[in-house]
Each structure stands twice: as C-alpha cells, then as structure tokens.
Amino acid sequence: TALHFASSKGYLRIVKMLIKHNADPNATNDKGNAPLHIAINNNYFSIVDLLKRYGADVTRRNAYCESA
C-alpha cells in the first residue's frame, strides 16, 4: 500500500497524511508485514511512534511469526 511504501522510505509527513485520510495502519502486505514492521526494520522510529499513536497493533505477527 502507499502507507507501506511511505513507511519504508521514512516519509513521515506522507505517513501522517495517509493516516489522517483513513489509511489502515494495520494493513498487511503479501509477507504479512504491517507498516509498523517496515518502519521498525528501517529504524524510522518517528514513524513507529506515529503509527502506534494511530492504532498500529504492536502484537501483530507477520507470515514468518515475527512481531514488530
């Protein structure tokens, strides 16, 4: 999704805009990764904080049973 892409590139302002326009912070990609997984793996902690504030599930596991 656009939110996954923005989270993978560290585009904080775009992530914020997408969430404010109802992008789902818990949507998963084909590997079961949510934007939170991607932001954490790329060390974008400001995006991690933003996603958590908007309801990202910190207990969600991906297809490899990895949690964020």
CHARMM-style PDB file with segment names, atoms N, HN, CA, C and O in Angstrom:
ATOM      1  N   THR     1       0.842  -1.185   0.000  1.00  0.00      PROA
ATOM      2  CA  THR     1       0.000   0.000   0.000  1.00  0.00      PROA
ATOM      3  C   THR     1       0.885   1.244   0.000  1.00  0.00      PROA
ATOM      4  O   THR     1       2.098   1.159   0.189  1.00  0.00      PROA
ATOM      5  N   ALA     2       0.273   2.374  -0.210  1.00  0.00      PROA
ATOM      6  HN  ALA     2      -0.712   2.444  -0.363  1.00  0.00      PROA
ATOM      7  CA  ALA     2       1.012   3.635  -0.149  1.00  0.00      PROA
ATOM      8  C   ALA     2       1.601   3.844   1.246  1.00  0.00      PROA
ATOM      9  O   ALA     2       2.688   4.403   1.390  1.00  0.00      PROA
ATOM     10  N   LEU     3       0.885   3.396   2.261  1.00  0.00      PROA
ATOM     11  HN  LEU     3       0.002   2.942   2.145  1.00  0.00      PROA
ATOM     12  CA  LEU     3       1.382   3.537   3.628  1.00  0.00      PROA
ATOM     13  C   LEU     3       2.617   2.666   3.851  1.00  0.00      PROA
ATOM     14  O   LEU     3       3.552   3.088   4.532  1.00  0.00      PROA
ATOM     15  N   HSD     4       2.633   1.471   3.291  1.00  0.00      PROA
ATOM     16  HN  HSD     4       1.874   1.129   2.737  1.00  0.00      PROA
ATOM     17  CA  HSD     4       3.820   0.615   3.375  1.00  0.00      PROA
ATOM     18  C   HSD     4       5.011   1.296   2.700  1.00  0.00      PROA
ATOM     19  O   HSD     4       6.112   1.325   3.250  1.00  0.00      PROA
ATOM     20  N   PHE     5       4.782   1.842   1.509  1.00  0.00      PROA
ATOM     21  HN  PHE     5       3.887   1.819   1.062  1.00  0.00      PROA
ATOM     22  CA  PHE     5       5.860   2.494   0.768  1.00  0.00      PROA
ATOM     23  C   PHE     5       6.409   3.687   1.538  1.00  0.00      PROA
ATOM     24  O   PHE     5       7.622   3.818   1.701  1.00  0.00      PROA
ATOM     25  N   ALA     6       5.527   4.553   2.009  1.00  0.00      PROA
ATOM     26  HN  ALA     6       4.541   4.447   1.876  1.00  0.00      PROA
ATOM     27  CA  ALA     6       5.966   5.736   2.751  1.00  0.00      PROA
ATOM     28  C   ALA     6       6.706   5.338   4.026  1.00  0.00      PROA
ATOM     29  O   ALA     6       7.680   5.987   4.407  1.00  0.00      PROA
ATOM     30  N   SER     7       6.249   4.274   4.684  1.00  0.00      PROA
ATOM     31  HN  SER     7       5.458   3.747   4.374  1.00  0.00      PROA
ATOM     32  CA  SER     7       6.912   3.788   5.896  1.00  0.00      PROA
ATOM     33  C   SER     7       8.288   3.220   5.583  1.00  0.00      PROA
ATOM     34  O   SER     7       9.199   3.316   6.405  1.00  0.00      PROA
ATOM     35  N   SER     8       8.445   2.635   4.414  1.00  0.00      PROA
ATOM     36  HN  SER     8       7.705   2.558   3.746  1.00  0.00      PROA
ATOM     37  CA  SER     8       9.733   2.037   4.036  1.00  0.00      PROA
ATOM     38  C   SER     8      10.762   3.088   3.634  1.00  0.00      PROA
ATOM     39  O   SER     8      11.964   2.825   3.672  1.00  0.00      PROA
ATOM     40  N   LYS     9      10.304   4.267   3.252  1.00  0.00      PROA
ATOM     41  HN  LYS     9       9.328   4.481   3.221  1.00  0.00      PROA
ATOM     42  CA  LYS     9      11.207   5.329   2.803  1.00  0.00      PROA
ATOM     43  C   LYS     9      11.439   6.407   3.857  1.00  0.00      PROA
ATOM     44  O   LYS     9      12.254   7.308   3.661  1.00  0.00      PROA
ATOM     45  N   GLY    10      10.726   6.313   4.970  1.00  0.00      PROA
ATOM     46  HN  GLY    10      10.063   5.581   5.129  1.00  0.00      PROA
ATOM     47  CA  GLY    10      10.892   7.303   6.028  1.00  0.00      PROA
ATOM     48  C   GLY    10      10.167   8.608   5.778  1.00  0.00      PROA
ATOM     49  O   GLY    10      10.559   9.648   6.308  1.00  0.00      PROA
ATOM     50  N   TYR    11       9.121   8.570   4.982  1.00  0.00      PROA
ATOM     51  HN  TYR    11       8.802   7.726   4.551  1.00  0.00      PROA
ATOM     52  CA  TYR    11       8.367   9.773   4.624  1.00  0.00      PROA
ATOM     53  C   TYR    11       7.317  10.078   5.694  1.00  0.00      PROA
ATOM     54  O   TYR    11       6.132   9.799   5.516  1.00  0.00      PROA
ATOM     55  N   LEU    12       7.767  10.647   6.788  1.00  0.00      PROA
ATOM     56  HN  LEU    12       8.730  10.873   6.933  1.00  0.00      PROA
ATOM     57  CA  LEU    12       6.903  10.897   7.945  1.00  0.00      PROA
ATOM     58  C   LEU    12       5.680  11.739   7.585  1.00  0.00      PROA
ATOM     59  O   LEU    12       4.562  11.396   7.970  1.00  0.00      PROA
ATOM     60  N   ARG    13       5.875  12.821   6.862  1.00  0.00      PROA
ATOM     61  HN  ARG    13       6.783  13.100   6.549  1.00  0.00      PROA
ATOM     62  CA  ARG    13       4.742  13.697   6.519  1.00  0.00      PROA
ATOM     63  C   ARG    13       3.714  12.967   5.662  1.00  0.00      PROA
ATOM     64  O   ARG    13       2.512  13.180   5.820  1.00  0.00      PROA
ATOM     65  N   ILE    14       4.173  12.117   4.765  1.00  0.00      PROA
ATOM     66  HN  ILE    14       5.149  11.944   4.636  1.00  0.00      PROA
ATOM     67  CA  ILE    14       3.240  11.373   3.913  1.00  0.00      PROA
ATOM     68  C   ILE    14       2.515  10.314   4.731  1.00  0.00      PROA
ATOM     69  O   ILE    14       1.314  10.113   4.551  1.00  0.00      PROA
ATOM     70  N   VAL    15       3.224   9.632   5.627  1.00  0.00      PROA
ATOM     71  HN  VAL    15       4.200   9.795   5.773  1.00  0.00      PROA
ATOM     72  CA  VAL    15       2.577   8.655   6.507  1.00  0.00      PROA
ATOM     73  C   VAL    15       1.473   9.341   7.303  1.00  0.00      PROA
ATOM     74  O   VAL    15       0.362   8.822   7.408  1.00  0.00      PROA
ATOM     75  N   LYS    16       1.780  10.501   7.859  1.00  0.00      PROA
ATOM     76  HN  LYS    16       2.683  10.922   7.774  1.00  0.00      PROA
ATOM     77  CA  LYS    16       0.792  11.240   8.650  1.00  0.00      PROA
ATOM     78  C   LYS    16      -0.417  11.617   7.801  1.00  0.00      PROA
ATOM     79  O   LYS    16      -1.556  11.469   8.245  1.00  0.00      PROA
ATOM     80  N   MET    17      -0.181  12.099   6.594  1.00  0.00      PROA
ATOM     81  HN  MET    17       0.744  12.220   6.234  1.00  0.00      PROA
ATOM     82  CA  MET    17      -1.272  12.488   5.705  1.00  0.00      PROA
ATOM     83  C   MET    17      -2.130  11.276   5.332  1.00  0.00      PROA
ATOM     84  O   MET    17      -3.358  11.366   5.322  1.00  0.00      PROA
ATOM     85  N   LEU    18      -1.497  10.158   5.028  1.00  0.00      PROA
ATOM     86  HN  LEU    18      -0.500  10.085   5.036  1.00  0.00      PROA
ATOM     87  CA  LEU    18      -2.244   8.955   4.658  1.00  0.00      PROA
ATOM     88  C   LEU    18      -3.118   8.471   5.812  1.00  0.00      PROA
ATOM     89  O   LEU    18      -4.277   8.108   5.614  1.00  0.00      PROA
ATOM     90  N   ILE    19      -2.557   8.470   7.009  1.00  0.00      PROA
ATOM     91  HN  ILE    19      -1.616   8.766   7.170  1.00  0.00      PROA
ATOM     92  CA  ILE    19      -3.328   8.028   8.177  1.00  0.00      PROA
ATOM     93  C   ILE    19      -4.499   8.975   8.436  1.00  0.00      PROA
ATOM     94  O   ILE    19      -5.600   8.531   8.760  1.00  0.00      PROA
ATOM     95  N   LYS    20      -4.263  10.262   8.296  1.00  0.00      PROA
ATOM     96  HN  LYS    20      -3.369  10.623   8.033  1.00  0.00      PROA
ATOM     97  CA  LYS    20      -5.354  11.226   8.507  1.00  0.00      PROA
ATOM     98  C   LYS    20      -6.444  11.092   7.453  1.00  0.00      PROA
ATOM     99  O   LYS    20      -7.567  11.554   7.657  1.00  0.00      PROA
ATOM    100  N   HSD    21      -6.119  10.464   6.329  1.00  0.00      PROA
ATOM    101  HN  HSD    21      -5.206  10.089   6.163  1.00  0.00      PROA
ATOM    102  CA  HSD    21      -7.108  10.197   5.279  1.00  0.00      PROA
ATOM    103  C   HSD    21      -7.538   8.728   5.300  1.00  0.00      PROA
ATOM    104  O   HSD    21      -7.903   8.156   4.273  1.00  0.00      PROA
ATOM    105  N   ASN    22      -7.484   8.135   6.492  1.00  0.00      PROA
ATOM    106  HN  ASN    22      -7.188   8.600   7.326  1.00  0.00      PROA
ATOM    107  CA  ASN    22      -8.036   6.808   6.779  1.00  0.00      PROA
ATOM    108  C   ASN    22      -7.267   5.625   6.216  1.00  0.00      PROA
ATOM    109  O   ASN    22      -7.857   4.564   6.007  1.00  0.00      PROA
ATOM    110  N   ALA    23      -5.969   5.768   5.963  1.00  0.00      PROA
ATOM    111  HN  ALA    23      -5.490   6.629   6.132  1.00  0.00      PROA
ATOM    112  CA  ALA    23      -5.168   4.594   5.615  1.00  0.00      PROA
ATOM    113  C   ALA    23      -5.114   3.692   6.847  1.00  0.00      PROA
ATOM    114  O   ALA    23      -5.000   4.178   7.972  1.00  0.00      PROA
ATOM    115  N   ASP    24      -5.194   2.406   6.636  1.00  0.00      PROA
ATOM    116  HN  ASP    24      -5.286   2.012   5.722  1.00  0.00      PROA
ATOM    117  CA  ASP    24      -5.223   1.436   7.729  1.00  0.00      PROA
ATOM    118  C   ASP    24      -3.804   1.145   8.216  1.00  0.00      PROA
ATOM    119  O   ASP    24      -3.016   0.565   7.469  1.00  0.00      PROA
ATOM    120  N   PRO    25      -3.452   1.533   9.454  1.00  0.00      PROA
ATOM    121  CA  PRO    25      -2.101   1.277   9.950  1.00  0.00      PROA
ATOM    122  C   PRO    25      -1.824  -0.197  10.212  1.00  0.00      PROA
ATOM    123  O   PRO    25      -0.684  -0.575  10.482  1.00  0.00      PROA
ATOM    124  N   ASN    26      -2.855  -1.034  10.134  1.00  0.00      PROA
ATOM    125  HN  ASN    26      -3.782  -0.727   9.915  1.00  0.00      PROA
ATOM    126  CA  ASN    26      -2.688  -2.468  10.359  1.00  0.00      PROA
ATOM    127  C   ASN    26      -2.824  -3.298   9.088  1.00  0.00      PROA
ATOM    128  O   ASN    26      -2.871  -4.526   9.154  1.00  0.00      PROA
ATOM    129  N   ALA    27      -2.888  -2.644   7.936  1.00  0.00      PROA
ATOM    130  HN  ALA    27      -2.849  -1.646   7.882  1.00  0.00      PROA
ATOM    131  CA  ALA    27      -2.949  -3.382   6.668  1.00  0.00      PROA
ATOM    132  C   ALA    27      -1.653  -4.172   6.503  1.00  0.00      PROA
ATOM    133  O   ALA    27      -0.585  -3.716   6.911  1.00  0.00      PROA
ATOM    134  N   THR    28      -1.750  -5.350   5.907  1.00  0.00      PROA
ATOM    135  HN  THR    28      -2.618  -5.721   5.575  1.00  0.00      PROA
ATOM    136  CA  THR    28      -0.559  -6.173   5.709  1.00  0.00      PROA
ATOM    137  C   THR    28      -0.270  -6.366   4.227  1.00  0.00      PROA
ATOM    138  O   THR    28      -1.167  -6.319   3.385  1.00  0.00      PROA
ATOM    139  N   ASN    29       1.005  -6.585   3.936  1.00  0.00      PROA
ATOM    140  HN  ASN    29       1.733  -6.623   4.621  1.00  0.00      PROA
ATOM    141  CA  ASN    29       1.398  -6.870   2.562  1.00  0.00      PROA
ATOM    142  C   ASN    29       1.434  -8.385   2.341  1.00  0.00      PROA
ATOM    143  O   ASN    29       0.964  -9.145   3.188  1.00  0.00      PROA
ATOM    144  N   ASP    30       1.981  -8.821   1.221  1.00  0.00      PROA
ATOM    145  HN  ASP    30       2.362  -8.204   0.533  1.00  0.00      PROA
ATOM    146  CA  ASP    30       1.984 -10.247   0.886  1.00  0.00      PROA
ATOM    147  C   ASP    30       2.824 -11.093   1.838  1.00  0.00      PROA
ATOM    148  O   ASP    30       2.676 -12.315   1.858  1.00  0.00      PROA
ATOM    149  N   LYS    31       3.693 -10.480   2.620  1.00  0.00      PROA
ATOM    150  HN  LYS    31       3.813  -9.487   2.604  1.00  0.00      PROA
ATOM    151  CA  LYS    31       4.502 -11.201   3.607  1.00  0.00      PROA
ATOM    152  C   LYS    31       3.942 -11.053   5.014  1.00  0.00      PROA
ATOM    153  O   LYS    31       4.549 -11.498   5.988  1.00  0.00      PROA
ATOM    154  N   GLY    32       2.788 -10.429   5.104  1.00  0.00      PROA
ATOM    155  HN  GLY    32       2.295 -10.067   4.313  1.00  0.00      PROA
ATOM    156  CA  GLY    32       2.145 -10.243   6.396  1.00  0.00      PROA
ATOM    157  C   GLY    32       2.684  -9.070   7.193  1.00  0.00      PROA
ATOM    158  O   GLY    32       2.334  -8.897   8.360  1.00  0.00      PROA
ATOM    159  N   ASN    33       3.530  -8.266   6.573  1.00  0.00      PROA
ATOM    160  HN  ASN    33       3.814  -8.407   5.624  1.00  0.00      PROA
ATOM    161  CA  ASN    33       4.097  -7.118   7.274  1.00  0.00      PROA
ATOM    162  C   ASN    33       3.148  -5.931   7.243  1.00  0.00      PROA
ATOM    163  O   ASN    33       2.596  -5.575   6.202  1.00  0.00      PROA
ATOM    164  N   ALA    34       2.978  -5.337   8.404  1.00  0.00      PROA
ATOM    165  HN  ALA    34       3.427  -5.627   9.250  1.00  0.00      PROA
ATOM    166  CA  ALA    34       2.237  -4.086   8.519  1.00  0.00      PROA
ATOM    167  C   ALA    34       3.245  -2.938   8.372  1.00  0.00      PROA
ATOM    168  O   ALA    34       4.450  -3.168   8.475  1.00  0.00      PROA
ATOM    169  N   PRO    35       2.780  -1.731   8.138  1.00  0.00      PROA
ATOM    170  CA  PRO    35       3.705  -0.596   8.065  1.00  0.00      PROA
ATOM    171  C   PRO    35       4.609  -0.486   9.297  1.00  0.00      PROA
ATOM    172  O   PRO    35       5.750  -0.037   9.192  1.00  0.00      PROA
ATOM    173  N   LEU    36       4.102  -0.892  10.456  1.00  0.00      PROA
ATOM    174  HN  LEU    36       3.175  -1.256  10.541  1.00  0.00      PROA
ATOM    175  CA  LEU    36       4.908  -0.856  11.676  1.00  0.00      PROA
ATOM    176  C   LEU    36       6.138  -1.749  11.554  1.00  0.00      PROA
ATOM    177  O   LEU    36       7.233  -1.337  11.936  1.00  0.00      PROA
ATOM    178  N   HSD    37       5.979  -2.968  11.026  1.00  0.00      PROA
ATOM    179  HN  HSD    37       5.089  -3.302  10.716  1.00  0.00      PROA
ATOM    180  CA  HSD    37       7.121  -3.864  10.820  1.00  0.00      PROA
ATOM    181  C   HSD    37       8.172  -3.186   9.944  1.00  0.00      PROA
ATOM    182  O   HSD    37       9.367  -3.217  10.240  1.00  0.00      PROA
ATOM    183  N   ILE    38       7.706  -2.582   8.875  1.00  0.00      PROA
ATOM    184  HN  ILE    38       6.736  -2.556   8.635  1.00  0.00      PROA
ATOM    185  CA  ILE    38       8.609  -1.975   7.896  1.00  0.00      PROA
ATOM    186  C   ILE    38       9.347  -0.785   8.504  1.00  0.00      PROA
ATOM    187  O   ILE    38      10.555  -0.641   8.315  1.00  0.00      PROA
ATOM    188  N   ALA    39       8.635   0.058   9.222  1.00  0.00      PROA
ATOM    189  HN  ALA    39       7.653  -0.059   9.375  1.00  0.00      PROA
ATOM    190  CA  ALA    39       9.265   1.223   9.848  1.00  0.00      PROA
ATOM    191  C   ALA    39      10.310   0.793  10.877  1.00  0.00      PROA
ATOM    192  O   ALA    39      11.390   1.379  10.946  1.00  0.00      PROA
ATOM    193  N   ILE    40       9.995  -0.217  11.666  1.00  0.00      PROA
ATOM    194  HN  ILE    40       9.117  -0.692  11.610  1.00  0.00      PROA
ATOM    195  CA  ILE    40      10.953  -0.705  12.668  1.00  0.00      PROA
ATOM    196  C   ILE    40      12.185  -1.283  11.994  1.00  0.00      PROA
ATOM    197  O   ILE    40      13.310  -0.992  12.402  1.00  0.00      PROA
ATOM    198  N   ASN    41      11.986  -2.101  10.964  1.00  0.00      PROA
ATOM    199  HN  ASN    41      11.072  -2.337  10.633  1.00  0.00      PROA
ATOM    200  CA  ASN    41      13.123  -2.720  10.274  1.00  0.00      PROA
ATOM    201  C   ASN    41      14.038  -1.692   9.619  1.00  0.00      PROA
ATOM    202  O   ASN    41      15.213  -1.971   9.381  1.00  0.00      PROA
ATOM    203  N   ASN    42      13.510  -0.510   9.328  1.00  0.00      PROA
ATOM    204  HN  ASN    42      12.556  -0.283   9.521  1.00  0.00      PROA
ATOM    205  CA  ASN    42      14.304   0.549   8.704  1.00  0.00      PROA
ATOM    206  C   ASN    42      14.724   1.642   9.690  1.00  0.00      PROA
ATOM    207  O   ASN    42      15.257   2.677   9.290  1.00  0.00      PROA
ATOM    208  N   ASN    43      14.481   1.402  10.977  1.00  0.00      PROA
ATOM    209  HN  ASN    43      14.048   0.561  11.301  1.00  0.00      PROA
ATOM    210  CA  ASN    43      14.867   2.337  12.039  1.00  0.00      PROA
ATOM    211  C   ASN    43      14.234   3.723  11.904  1.00  0.00      PROA
ATOM    212  O   ASN    43      14.861   4.730  12.233  1.00  0.00      PROA
ATOM    213  N   TYR    44      13.003   3.769  11.423  1.00  0.00      PROA
ATOM    214  HN  TYR    44      12.495   2.951  11.156  1.00  0.00      PROA
ATOM    215  CA  TYR    44      12.267   5.032  11.320  1.00  0.00      PROA
ATOM    216  C   TYR    44      11.358   5.165  12.549  1.00  0.00      PROA
ATOM    217  O   TYR    44      10.143   4.982  12.471  1.00  0.00      PROA
ATOM    218  N   PHE    45      11.982   5.485  13.669  1.00  0.00      PROA
ATOM    219  HN  PHE    45      12.969   5.633  13.732  1.00  0.00      PROA
ATOM    220  CA  PHE    45      11.266   5.444  14.937  1.00  0.00      PROA
ATOM    221  C   PHE    45      10.227   6.549  15.085  1.00  0.00      PROA
ATOM    222  O   PHE    45       9.271   6.388  15.843  1.00  0.00      PROA
ATOM    223  N   SER    46      10.389   7.658  14.383  1.00  0.00      PROA
ATOM    224  HN  SER    46      11.165   7.788  13.767  1.00  0.00      PROA
ATOM    225  CA  SER    46       9.339   8.683  14.429  1.00  0.00      PROA
ATOM    226  C   SER    46       8.078   8.165  13.736  1.00  0.00      PROA
ATOM    227  O   SER    46       6.965   8.491  14.150  1.00  0.00      PROA
ATOM    228  N   ILE    47       8.245   7.366  12.694  1.00  0.00      PROA
ATOM    229  HN  ILE    47       9.149   7.101  12.358  1.00  0.00      PROA
ATOM    230  CA  ILE    47       7.094   6.752  12.024  1.00  0.00      PROA
ATOM    231  C   ILE    47       6.494   5.675  12.915  1.00  0.00      PROA
ATOM    232  O   ILE    47       5.273   5.534  12.980  1.00  0.00      PROA
ATOM    233  N   VAL    48       7.337   4.917  13.599  1.00  0.00      PROA
ATOM    234  HN  VAL    48       8.329   5.032  13.546  1.00  0.00      PROA
ATOM    235  CA  VAL    48       6.849   3.908  14.545  1.00  0.00      PROA
ATOM    236  C   VAL    48       5.959   4.571  15.589  1.00  0.00      PROA
ATOM    237  O   VAL    48       4.855   4.097  15.856  1.00  0.00      PROA
ATOM    238  N   ASP    49       6.430   5.657  16.175  1.00  0.00      PROA
ATOM    239  HN  ASP    49       7.326   6.042  15.958  1.00  0.00      PROA
ATOM    240  CA  ASP    49       5.644   6.368  17.193  1.00  0.00      PROA
ATOM    241  C   ASP    49       4.316   6.859  16.628  1.00  0.00      PROA
ATOM    242  O   ASP    49       3.277   6.736  17.276  1.00  0.00      PROA
ATOM    243  N   LEU    50       4.352   7.410  15.428  1.00  0.00      PROA
ATOM    244  HN  LEU    50       5.196   7.510  14.902  1.00  0.00      PROA
ATOM    245  CA  LEU    50       3.131   7.907  14.793  1.00  0.00      PROA
ATOM    246  C   LEU    50       2.145   6.769  14.541  1.00  0.00      PROA
ATOM    247  O   LEU    50       0.960   6.899  14.847  1.00  0.00      PROA
ATOM    248  N   LEU    51       2.621   5.665  13.992  1.00  0.00      PROA
ATOM    249  HN  LEU    51       3.583   5.559  13.744  1.00  0.00      PROA
ATOM    250  CA  LEU    51       1.746   4.521  13.716  1.00  0.00      PROA
ATOM    251  C   LEU    51       1.119   3.990  15.004  1.00  0.00      PROA
ATOM    252  O   LEU    51      -0.062   3.645  15.029  1.00  0.00      PROA
ATOM    253  N   LYS    52       1.911   3.927  16.068  1.00  0.00      PROA
ATOM    254  HN  LYS    52       2.871   4.208  16.047  1.00  0.00      PROA
ATOM    255  CA  LYS    52       1.377   3.461  17.351  1.00  0.00      PROA
ATOM    256  C   LYS    52       0.299   4.404  17.873  1.00  0.00      PROA
ATOM    257  O   LYS    52      -0.714   3.952  18.405  1.00  0.00      PROA
ATOM    258  N   ARG    53       0.511   5.709  17.725  1.00  0.00      PROA
ATOM    259  HN  ARG    53       1.334   6.076  17.292  1.00  0.00      PROA
ATOM    260  CA  ARG    53      -0.497   6.685  18.175  1.00  0.00      PROA
ATOM    261  C   ARG    53      -1.811   6.532  17.430  1.00  0.00      PROA
ATOM    262  O   ARG    53      -2.874   6.841  17.968  1.00  0.00      PROA
ATOM    263  N   TYR    54      -1.740   6.056  16.196  1.00  0.00      PROA
ATOM    264  HN  TYR    54      -0.876   5.805  15.759  1.00  0.00      PROA
ATOM    265  CA  TYR    54      -2.942   5.900  15.378  1.00  0.00      PROA
ATOM    266  C   TYR    54      -3.433   4.456  15.333  1.00  0.00      PROA
ATOM    267  O   TYR    54      -4.164   4.078  14.418  1.00  0.00      PROA
ATOM    268  N   GLY    55      -3.040   3.658  16.305  1.00  0.00      PROA
ATOM    269  HN  GLY    55      -2.447   3.966  17.049  1.00  0.00      PROA
ATOM    270  CA  GLY    55      -3.650   2.354  16.475  1.00  0.00      PROA
ATOM    271  C   GLY    55      -2.949   1.164  15.862  1.00  0.00      PROA
ATOM    272  O   GLY    55      -3.551   0.096  15.748  1.00  0.00      PROA
ATOM    273  N   ALA    56      -1.694   1.311  15.462  1.00  0.00      PROA
ATOM    274  HN  ALA    56      -1.205   2.178  15.555  1.00  0.00      PROA
ATOM    275  CA  ALA    56      -0.973   0.153  14.927  1.00  0.00      PROA
ATOM    276  C   ALA    56      -0.869  -0.918  16.012  1.00  0.00      PROA
ATOM    277  O   ALA    56      -0.559  -0.623  17.166  1.00  0.00      PROA
ATOM    278  N   ASP    57      -1.129  -2.139  15.631  1.00  0.00      PROA
ATOM    279  HN  ASP    57      -1.382  -2.379  14.693  1.00  0.00      PROA
ATOM    280  CA  ASP    57      -1.111  -3.273  16.555  1.00  0.00      PROA
ATOM    281  C   ASP    57       0.325  -3.742  16.754  1.00  0.00      PROA
ATOM    282  O   ASP    57       0.921  -4.333  15.853  1.00  0.00      PROA
ATOM    283  N   VAL    58       0.875  -3.480  17.930  1.00  0.00      PROA
ATOM    284  HN  VAL    58       0.391  -3.000  18.662  1.00  0.00      PROA
ATOM    285  CA  VAL    58       2.266  -3.845  18.208  1.00  0.00      PROA
ATOM    286  C   VAL    58       2.446  -5.339  18.448  1.00  0.00      PROA
ATOM    287  O   VAL    58       3.578  -5.817  18.516  1.00  0.00      PROA
ATOM    288  N   THR    59       1.353  -6.082  18.576  1.00  0.00      PROA
ATOM    289  HN  THR    59       0.433  -5.693  18.520  1.00  0.00      PROA
ATOM    290  CA  THR    59       1.450  -7.529  18.800  1.00  0.00      PROA
ATOM    291  C   THR    59       1.273  -8.334  17.519  1.00  0.00      PROA
ATOM    292  O   THR    59       1.419  -9.556  17.534  1.00  0.00      PROA
ATOM    293  N   ARG    60       0.963  -7.673  16.421  1.00  0.00      PROA
ATOM    294  HN  ARG    60       0.844  -6.680  16.408  1.00  0.00      PROA
ATOM    295  CA  ARG    60       0.727  -8.368  15.140  1.00  0.00      PROA
ATOM    296  C   ARG    60       2.000  -9.064  14.671  1.00  0.00      PROA
ATOM    297  O   ARG    60       3.093  -8.502  14.737  1.00  0.00      PROA
ATOM    298  N   ARG    61       1.838 -10.294  14.198  1.00  0.00      PROA
ATOM    299  HN  ARG    61       0.950 -10.751  14.144  1.00  0.00      PROA
ATOM    300  CA  ARG    61       2.965 -11.062  13.655  1.00  0.00      PROA
ATOM    301  C   ARG    61       2.818 -11.177  12.149  1.00  0.00      PROA
ATOM    302  O   ARG    61       1.708 -11.205  11.618  1.00  0.00      PROA
ATOM    303  N   ASN    62       3.960 -11.242  11.468  1.00  0.00      PROA
ATOM    304  HN  ASN    62       4.861 -11.219  11.900  1.00  0.00      PROA
ATOM    305  CA  ASN    62       3.921 -11.385  10.017  1.00  0.00      PROA
ATOM    306  C   ASN    62       3.891 -12.864   9.627  1.00  0.00      PROA
ATOM    307  O   ASN    62       3.720 -13.726  10.489  1.00  0.00      PROA
ATOM    308  N   ALA    63       4.053 -13.162   8.353  1.00  0.00      PROA
ATOM    309  HN  ALA    63       4.192 -12.463   7.652  1.00  0.00      PROA
ATOM    310  CA  ALA    63       3.978 -14.538   7.860  1.00  0.00      PROA
ATOM    311  C   ALA    63       5.100 -15.416   8.411  1.00  0.00      PROA
ATOM    312  O   ALA    63       5.001 -16.642   8.371  1.00  0.00      PROA
ATOM    313  N   TYR    64       6.161 -14.801   8.922  1.00  0.00      PROA
ATOM    314  HN  TYR    64       6.241 -13.805   8.954  1.00  0.00      PROA
ATOM    315  CA  TYR    64       7.292 -15.540   9.488  1.00  0.00      PROA
ATOM    316  C   TYR    64       7.222 -15.576  11.013  1.00  0.00      PROA
ATOM    317  O   TYR    64       8.200 -15.914  11.679  1.00  0.00      PROA
ATOM    318  N   CYS    65       6.061 -15.226  11.555  1.00  0.00      PROA
ATOM    319  HN  CYS    65       5.266 -14.952  11.013  1.00  0.00      PROA
ATOM    320  CA  CYS    65       5.800 -15.190  13.006  1.00  0.00      PROA
ATOM    321  C   CYS    65       6.680 -14.185  13.735  1.00  0.00      PROA
ATOM    322  O   CYS    65       6.949 -14.341  14.926  1.00  0.00      PROA
ATOM    323  N   GLU    66       7.128 -13.157  13.027  1.00  0.00      PROA
ATOM    324  HN  GLU    66       6.910 -13.031  12.059  1.00  0.00      PROA
ATOM    325  CA  GLU    66       7.915 -12.100  13.646  1.00  0.00      PROA
ATOM    326  C   GLU    66       6.977 -10.980  14.071  1.00  0.00      PROA
ATOM    327  O   GLU    66       6.108 -10.557  13.309  1.00  0.00      PROA
ATOM    328  N   SER    67       7.165 -10.512  15.289  1.00  0.00      PROA
ATOM    329  HN  SER    67       7.871 -10.856  15.908  1.00  0.00      PROA
ATOM    330  CA  SER    67       6.370  -9.372  15.741  1.00  0.00      PROA
ATOM    331  C   SER    67       7.147  -8.094  15.476  1.00  0.00      PROA
ATOM    332  O   SER    67       8.356  -8.116  15.248  1.00  0.00      PROA
ATOM    333  N   ALA    68       6.439  -6.999  15.512  1.00  0.00      PROA
ATOM    334  HN  ALA    68       5.456  -6.981  15.697  1.00  0.00      PROA
ATOM    335  CA  ALA    68       7.098  -5.712  15.284  1.00  0.00      PROA
ATOM    336  C   ALA    68       7.978  -5.392  16.472  1.00  0.00      PROA
ATOM    337  OT1 ALA    68       8.631  -4.349  16.493  1.00  0.00      PROA
TER     338      ALA     68
END
